[in-house]
Amino acid sequence: MMQPQISTKATPRERTDSPDEIRRDDTKAELGASQEINHHGPERVRRGFLPWLCLVPALQDPRHYTPGMNRGLTFIVAIGGPVVPLSSGVLFPCLIEIAEDMDTTVSVVNLSIAFGSLSVAITPLWWSYLAELYGRRLVYILSFLLLGVFNILSAISPNIGMFIAMRLLGSASSASLQAVSAGTISDLFETRDRGKAMGAFMLGPMLGPMFAPIIGGALTMHWSWRSTQWFMVIYGWAVFVVMVFFMPETATNLEENRHQHRNDATSPVKKALYFLFKPIAAAKLLQYPPILITVYYTSIVFATYYLFCVSIEDTFALPPYSWSPVVVGVAYIPGGLGLLFGAIIGGRWQDYIMARTARKEDRYDDKGELILHPVDRLGENCLFAGILFPGALLWWGWAADKHTFWLVPLLGNFFYGVGGMILSNVTMTMLTEFTPKNSTIGVAVNNLMRNSLSCVSAIIAQPLFDAIGTGWSFTAVCLFCLLSGIPLILLRIKRDEWSRQMKATLGSE
């Protein structure tokens, strides 16, 4: 078997290391070489969960993988990324069928999506905590294993209560993926390349919204809505196998984190309490204005996605369109294409703006390399997207309300996807850089707020449309989104002051 190529030459990197990170390296040295060195490669180590099963060796510094290997590992985490949008997206075209089969209403069936979103909001705090202690590989493997189990139980649910409960647990199982995957990208790539890499990774999660409704509609037409859950079992366990054999451990500070954990939790009772309550303390990150503003705006953008999804079903499944489930699924494609396009251009665009800002402000270190800050990513890209996506909401709302030719509202869906993905790409990348020592924790806090709002969005969507109509509903949402973008301008203006405060306490880049 050919061994993966490993680059032994360290690449130059921007000076983003803080004194805290330097002390972290010293701490790791003091802890001793507890990791077993594999002498078959100059930098290989035995690290993470079941390392002997992984065919790709772990490295002391995962940024020393060859570019081709980095792309391969990014692809692996990207194929796991669609699991959350897939699990809810396959249900959107068959909400009416589920309601009829279980003798309930569509609003009650929507609770399976809403509560799933709520579990995706909360549980990443604990998944991220586990990842920082025991490694990202363990979390990947455990998540996809449990995902398959709970989707089997969803598929055989005899009533709506059990279905909602299993959907909640299945969503909790898969909730780790976005936070932990973002941490993996942060492990693998330098700051100057991270936006482009995050854009490539986000292509995976964005395929979920594009294809999930089509898959869900087709499966429902040929078999029943229960086949959508069996599809998720097959998908989840296929990715599980890939993770077991091809995803190495990339976190490099596990020994330090476990050492700190042992010092803080000295008895079994303290360890249990520490595990239960320590992740909740991560919410304290919201005391920092850059993190609070970034998380808040990301949450607003994400919550509107659920309004869109419910509105598509509400619009095209009923007269005058009266589309079948599979055709309703096709109606989600324009939005997915918009997300795909936004992911492709958004990553490179933000990296370009970041480097341009540093050059303009003449920020160089002693080696002549650019000194980059997370907020440098905010520029004309966010201004463009911050106007485009609320405008697309307004477009969709009134085109759907007036039952125009089907292409007209779907064009609005496309532009919404472009704007929303550009913004999400920027904010997700910034969050990993605001908390470089625990990159998954920052993303988990983001998931907490954004999925909590999405839960509310999924619950109120149908009653809101019934009460005031699609047009006025999206008009109100459009105005709210425009106003919500104002704090980003403040973040750009006060970035130097706030960045100094965060760097002193969090070691931000």
ROZAZA-845578 format. One line per 8 residues: number of its first residue (from 1); for each residue x, y negated, z negated of C-alpha. Coordinates in steps of 0.001 Angstrom, whole numbers, plus 524288, in hexadecimal, padded with zeros to 5 digits. Layout:
BEGIN
NUM> X,Y,Z  ...
END
This chain:
BEGIN
1> 80000,80000,80000  80557,7F2B6,80374  80815,7EA29,7F7BE  80269,7DC51,7F806  80C5E,7D1FC,7FBA0  8104F,7C953,7F055  8171A,7BC6C,7F170  82216,7BADA,7E780
9> 824EC,7ACDC,7EAD9  81E52,7A309,7E21E  81751,7988A,7E99C  81873,78A4F,7E580  80C98,7855E,7DE7B  80751,77844,7DA67  80ADB,773A8,7CCE3  7FE27,77671,7C61C
17> 80342,77E18,7BA62  8007A,777CA,7AD60  8088D,778FF,7A0E2  7FE18,78269,79BFA  800A8,78B4F,7A786  80F55,78AD0,7A4F5  80CDE,78E95,796D2  8042B,79987,79BB8
25> 80F8D,79F2A,7A366  8180F,79E4B,7972B  80D9E,7A545,78F4B  80D2B,7B03C,79931  81BE3,7B1B3,79813  81AEF,7B256,7893F  8109D,7BCDA,78A18  81A56,7C59F,790C4
33> 81992,7CD9D,79CF7  80D6B,7D535,7992D  80A28,7D749,7A76F  8104C,7E347,7AD90  818D7,7DF4F,7B8F4  817AA,7E729,7C55A  82558,7E746,7CB2D  82097,7EB26,7D8A5
41> 81EEC,7DCA6,7DB70  82643,7D0A5,7D689  81A5D,7CA02,7D082  810DE,7D523,7CE87  80AD7,7D78C,7C13E  80128,7E14A,7BBC0  7F63A,7D89F,7B704  7E789,7D8DC,7B5BC
49> 7DD26,7E36A,7B4E0  7E091,7F0CC,7BAAF  7EC33,7EB30,7C23D  7F070,7F8A8,7C73C  7E414,7F980,7CF7A  7E6F0,7ECE1,7D6B9  7EE80,7EE71,7E368  7F27A,7E00B,7E36D
57> 7FCD0,7DD16,7D908  7FB16,7D1FF,7CF64  805AB,7C788,7CF7A  80B7D,7BF87,7C47F  80789,7B374,7CC2E  7FBFE,7B658,7D533  7FF51,7AA48,7DD43  80AD5,7B205,7E29D
65> 80271,7BB26,7EAB0  8047D,7B97D,7F939  7FA9D,7B0C2,8003F  7F4B7,7BCCC,80694  7F2F1,7C389,7F976  7ED00,7B734,7F3AD  7E32C,7B6D8,7FEBF  7E01A,7C528,7FC87
73> 7DDA2,7C349,7EDFF  7D568,7B742,7F0D3  7CD67,7BF91,7FA22  7CB42,7C9D3,7EF8D  7C5FA,7C013,7E5A9  7BE15,7B9AE,7F086  7B6E1,7C653,7F3C0  7B30A,7C724,7E579
81> 7AE8F,7B90C,7E578  7A167,7BAFE,7EC58  79C3E,7C3E3,7E195  79508,7B938,7D9FB  78E5A,7B29E,7E59D  78BC3,7BFFC,7EBA4  784D8,7C534,7DFA6  77B2D,7B9F2,7DF99
89> 77B2C,7B719,7EE31  77653,7C499,7F22F  76A24,7C200,7EA08  76611,7B509,7F007  75F61,7BACA,7FC35  757FC,7C4F9,7F432  752D6,7BD43,7E88C  744D0,7BF1E,7ED1C
97> 746DF,7CDCC,7EF2E  74C81,7CF6A,7E178  7410F,7C7E8,7DBAE  7373C,7D088,7E2D3  73E43,7DD28,7DF36  73EEC,7D9AA,7D0CD  731A4,7D31B,7D026  7369D,7C5CD,7CBFC
105> 738D8,7B833,7D1AD  7441B,7B283,7D974  746DC,7A8FF,7CE56  748FC,7B488,7C518  751BA,7BB5B,7CF05  7598F,7AEBB,7CFE8  75D04,7B0F2,7C19A  765B2,7BC41,7C5EE
113> 76DA6,7B269,7CDAD  76CE4,7A7E5,7C33B  77124,7B0B3,7B808  77BA4,7B689,7C0A9  780B6,7A8D6,7C2EF  78053,7A656,7B451  7888C,7B264,7B174  79219,7AE23,7BC10
121> 792E3,7A133,7B4D1  79600,7A68A,7A764  79D8A,7B34F,7A894  7A964,7AE1D,7B04E  7ADFD,7A7DC,7A39F  7B028,7B584,79E02  7B4DF,7BB70,7AAC5  7BEEE,7B082,7AC0A
129> 7C338,7B27E,79E02  7C546,7C101,7A0C1  7CCB9,7BDA0,7AD2B  7D5F5,7B485,7A5E5  7D8A2,7BF0C,79B98  7D8B3,7CBC6,7A348  7DA05,7C794,7B15C  7D1FA,7C474,7BD46
137> 7D340,7D249,7C2A1  7CBF0,7D83D,7B71C  7C0D6,7CE88,7B8C7  7BFB5,7D11D,7C76D  7BEFC,7DFD8,7C584  7B582,7DF7A,7BA1E  7AC97,7D593,7C0B7  7AA78,7DD49,7CD32
145> 7A8E6,7EA12,7C5D7  79DF1,7E472,7BD66  797EB,7DD71,7C8FE  79512,7EA6C,7CF8B  78F2D,7F045,7C339  785AD,7E51F,7C0C8  7819F,7E445,7CF06  77DF3,7F2AF,7CEAE
153> 77534,7EFA3,7C321  76F92,7E3E4,7CA67  76C59,7EC79,7D611  76497,7F629,7CDE8  75DD0,7EC12,7C537  74F63,7EFD3,7C36B  74AF9,7E24D,7BF00  74EA8,7D3FD,7BFF2
161> 753BD,7D373,7B1F4  75E0F,7DDD9,7B42F  76179,7D80F,7C171  763F7,7CA9B,7BB95  76C02,7D08A,7B083  77484,7D895,7B9BF  77646,7CCFD,7C2CC  77AE1,7C518,7B727
169> 784D2,7CF89,7B344  78935,7D1A6,7C145  78B70,7C318,7C2FA  792DF,7C2BF,7B61F  79BB8,7CD92,7BB48  79EFE,7C654,7C7C0  79FEE,7B8FF,7C131  7AE7F,7BA4E,7BF10
177> 7B1F3,7B9E9,7CD61  7B1EA,7AB7B,7D090  7B921,7A6FE,7C461  7C32C,7B1EA,7C483  7C50D,7B146,7D344  7C7D5,7A2B8,7D281  7D207,7A5EB,7C83E  7D82A,7AFE3,7D160
185> 7D933,7A5BC,7DC2F  7DF92,79C82,7D27B  7E942,7A750,7CEE9  7ED03,7AA00,7DD01  7EE73,79C7D,7E30D  7F5EC,78FE8,7E0C3  7EE5C,7835B,7DE6F  7F101,77E37,7EC22
193> 7EAD3,78A5A,7F257  7E01C,78CED,7E87C  7D539,7855C,7EF23  7D712,78CC1,7FBE5  7D7D3,7999F,7F480  7CBA1,79673,7ECB1  7C4A5,79340,7F962  7C895,7A07D,7FEEC
201> 7C401,7A750,7F290  7B707,7A00C,7F2C5  7B43A,7A5AF,80038  7B11F,7B262,7F923  7A6F3,7AD1A,7EFB0  7A102,7A52C,7FAAC  79E6D,7B142,802E0  794D7,7B557,7F85C
209> 78B10,7AA4F,7FAB4  78C93,7AC21,8095E  78A2A,7BAB5,80A83  7833D,7BEA4,7FDE9  775A5,7BA24,80231  77725,7C0FF,80F50  77B8D,7CD78,808A0  770A3,7CC5A,7FEB5
217> 7665F,7C9E1,80913  76AE1,7D511,811CC  76BA6,7DECF,80699  75E40,7DAD3,801AA  75813,7DC8C,80F15  75E29,7E9F5,81191  75CDD,7EFAB,803E1  75892,7E728,7F875
225> 75DCB,7DC7B,7EFB8  763FD,7E70A,7E715  76D97,7EA33,7F1EF  773BD,7DCCE,7EFAE  77822,7E161,7E247  77DCA,7EE0C,7E7BC  78547,7E5BE,7F17B  78B3B,7DE35,7E618
233> 78F5D,7EB18,7DFC4  7969B,7EF3D,7EC17  79CD6,7E1E5,7EDD7  7A0ED,7E0A3,7DF9D  7A73A,7EDEB,7DE96  7AE29,7EC6A,7EBAE  7B4AF,7DFFE,7E6A1  7B772,7E71A,7D9D0
241> 7BFBE,7F117,7E134  7C727,7E643,7E84F  7C9F4,7DF47,7DB7D  7CEEF,7EBAB,7D4E4  7D8DC,7EEDF,7DF73  7DCBD,7E1D0,7E56D  7DAEB,7D69E,7DBA0  7E6D0,7D4DC,7D2C6
249> 7E6F7,7CCFC,7C64D  7EA88,7BEC7,7C937  7E95C,7B86C,7BBC0  7F6DE,7B602,7B5FC  7F3B3,7B11D,7A84E  7ECB9,7BD05,7A2B1  7F6FC,7C02A,7986D  7F707,7B233,79381
257> 7E831,7B1D5,792CE  7E773,7BEE0,78BAC  7F215,7BA76,78256  7EA25,7AE4F,77F29  7DDDC,7B689,77DD0  7E486,7BFA6,77411  7E8E7,7B405,76BF9  7DB37,7AE2B,76BCD
265> 7D3BE,7BADB,7698B  7DA9D,7C335,75F6A  7CFA7,7CCB7,75BCE  7C557,7D475,76364  7BA8E,7CB91,75E4D  7C1FD,7BF5F,76229  7C4C8,7C53D,76F79  7B64E,7C7C9,771AC
273> 7B281,7BA1C,76D59  7BD83,7B44F,77556  7B8BF,7BB5A,7817A  7AAAB,7B70A,77F2E  7AD29,7A8BE,77C62  7BA57,7A517,78249  7B515,7A47E,79052  7AA64,79B1F,78BF9
281> 7B4FE,791B8,7879A  7B8C3,7905A,795EC  7ACFE,7875D,7974B  7B54E,77D48,7901E  7BBFA,77AEE,79D25  7B022,772AE,7A092  7B52C,76834,7973C  7BED5,76451,7A1D1
289> 7B85A,75AF1,7AB90  7BEEC,7609C,7B7D7  7BA35,76E58,7B47F  7ACB0,769B5,7B055  7AAAB,761BD,7BCBC  7AFCB,76C84,7C59C  7A784,77705,7BF2F  79B5F,76E7B,7BEFF
297> 79C0E,76B17,7CD68  79F0C,7790C,7D16D  79331,77D6E,7C9AD  78A3B,773D4,7D085  78EE2,7785D,7DDE7  78D4E,786AA,7DA4D  77FC1,78501,7D45F  77A9C,77F68,7E125
305> 77EAA,78C01,7E7FC  77437,79393,7E097  76A01,78972,7E41D  76DD1,78B6B,7F24C  76CFE,79A36,7F194  75F97,79A6A,7EB33  75ACA,79000,7F4A2  75EE5,797DF,8009B
313> 756C0,7A378,7FC2A  74B7D,79A7C,7F866  74BDD,793B1,805AB  74E05,79E5A,80FC0  746FD,7A9FC,80984  73A0C,7A29D,809A3  731C4,79C6F,81478  733CD,7962B,81DE9
321> 740B5,79D9E,81F6D  73CCD,7AAAE,81904  74A10,7B0E5,81B85  74D2D,7BEF3,817A0  75728,7C15C,80CB7  7624E,7C424,81628  75F95,7B7CD,81E0E  75EC0,7AFF1,8117A
329> 76C23,7B590,80E66  77148,7B052,81B50  76CCE,7A2C3,81704  7779F,7A2D6,80CD1  7824E,7A3F9,81735  78388,79563,81A79  78624,79230,80C3E  79014,79D2B,80B7E
337> 796D3,79842,817C3  79765,78AC6,811B8  79DAC,7905D,80582  7A759,797D1,80DF1  7AAF0,78BB4,815C3  7AC45,783A1,80960  7B54A,78DCF,80354  7BE08,78DFA,80F61
345> 7BFE2,77F4A,81089  7BE82,77BB9,80230  7CAA1,78299,7FD0A  7D442,77CFE,806D4  7CDDA,76FA8,805F7  7CF80,76EA0,7F73A  7DDA8,77361,7F7B8  7E08D,768EC,801E3
353> 7DA1B,75E3E,7F9B6  7E15A,762CD,7ED8E  7EEBE,7621C,7F402  7EB7D,7552D,7FAB7  7E78A,74EF4,7EDCB  7F423,75339,7E720  7FC60,74DEC,7F25F  7F4E0,7411D,7F285
361> 7F74A,73F3A,7E3F7  805A0,74332,7E5A0  804CB,74E52,7DBD2  8111B,75687,7DD74  81944,75E1A,7D3BC  82812,75E95,7D2F0  82877,76902,7DD93  8208A,760BE,7E6F1
369> 81459,76921,7E5B3  806C3,7636F,7E463  800B8,76273,7D6D7  7F28B,7664C,7D8E7  7E6CC,7641A,7D013  7D9A5,76B2A,7D0E9  7D1AC,75EBE,7D2C6  7D9D1,75B8B,7DEDE
377> 7D081,764CC,7E5F1  7C57B,75AD5,7E507  7C4F6,75250,7F115  7BD11,74FD8,7FD39  7B9C8,75E52,7FD76  7B159,75CE2,7F14A  7AB5B,7501E,7F603  7A779,75695,802C9
385> 7A22B,762E0,7FC65  79BD3,75B57,7F146  79347,7542F,7FB1E  79172,75F83,80492  78BCC,769A5,7FB69  7815F,760EC,7F4EE  77D9C,75C20,80278  77C20,76A2F,806E9
393> 77339,76CCC,7FB4B  76A62,761B5,7FFA7  76AC6,76693,80DB8  76704,77466,809EB  75C60,7703F,80082  75459,76819,809E3  756CC,770B9,815D0  751BD,77C71,80E23
401> 74699,774B3,80823  7419A,77056,81571  74359,77DFF,81B69  74BB8,778F9,82691  751D1,781B9,830DE  759C7,78BE0,82947  766FE,7873C,82E6B  76562,779B1,82866
409> 76528,77DBB,819FE  76FB1,787F7,81C3F  77900,77D84,82152  7774C,7769D,81461  77ABD,78362,80DC2  7877B,7840F,81579  78BEA,7765F,811B2  7886A,77902,8038E
417> 79194,784BD,803D6  79CC8,77CC1,8099A  79BE0,771E8,7FF8E  79970,77AC0,7F3F5  7A4FF,78393,7F6EC  7AEAA,7785E,7F8D3  7AAF7,77339,7EB6B  7AAFE,78088,7E4C3
425> 7B855,783CD,7EA74  7BE3A,77740,7E50C  7B859,77881,7D787  7BBA0,786F3,7D607  7C9E1,7847E,7D99B  7CAEF,778E4,7D05F  7C59F,780D6,7C500  7D054,78B1C,7C654
433> 7DA5A,78011,7C611  7D455,778F6,7BA7E  7D69C,78537,7B22F  7E2A7,78BCB,7B836  7E5ED,793F2,7AC33  7D861,79A28,7AC04  7D33D,797AD,7B9A7  7C7F9,7A14A,7B895
441> 7C2BC,79A75,7AC6A  7C09E,78D92,7B371  7B936,7944A,7BE62  7B140,79BF9,7B464  7ACEA,78F57,7ADD9  7A911,78A7F,7BB49  7A108,796D9,7BD60  79A7A,794CF,7B031
449> 794DD,787AF,7B3F3  7924A,789CF,7C260  78B50,796D1,7C0D5  78378,791BB,7B552  77E68,786EE,7BE23  77C39,790E6,7C8ED  773F0,798E7,7BF9E  76B68,78D03,7BD1B
457> 76B24,78A20,7CBAD  76677,797D9,7CF1E  75BB5,7973E,7C4D2  7563B,789DE,7C872  757C1,78AE9,7D740  74AD0,79138,7DADA  74276,78987,7D10A  748FC,77CFC,7D5AF
465> 7461C,77FC4,7E404  73815,78357,7E0B9  73637,776EE,7D8BE  73BB9,76C19,7E165  73F7A,772D7,7EE15  74C77,77622,7F462  74ED4,76892,7F9F4  74D7A,760CC,7ED63
473> 75490,76B52,7E58F  760B2,76A42,7EDEC  75F9F,75B6E,7EE76  760C3,75AFA,7DFAE  76C0E,764A9,7DFE7  77300,75CBD,7EA7D  77290,7503B,7E26B  77727,7575C,7D641
481> 782BF,75D52,7DD8B  786D8,75015,7E2FC  786D5,74A2E,7D559  78E29,755F3,7CFF0  79993,7531C,7D909  79C87,7460C,7D27C  7A4A1,74C1F,7C759  7AE0A,751AB,7D198
489> 7B161,743AB,7D55D  7B431,740B2,7C70A  7BCBD,74CDC,7C653  7C4AB,74810,7D1DA  7C64C,73A7B,7CBEC  7CA6B,73F18,7BE54  7D1F1,74B16,7C29C  7DF26,7468B,7BD65
497> 7DA48,7437F,7AFB0  7D242,74FDC,7AE73  7DCCE,7585C,7B4A4  7E6C6,7540F,7AA77  7DD6B,7579C,79F82  7DAA6,7650F,7A531  7E8DC,76804,7A81B  7EC7E,7652B,79A05
505> 7E29E,76EF4,794B0  7DFCA,778C8,79F8C  7EC43,77893,7A780  7E49E,7747E,7B398  7EC32,773F2,7C039
END
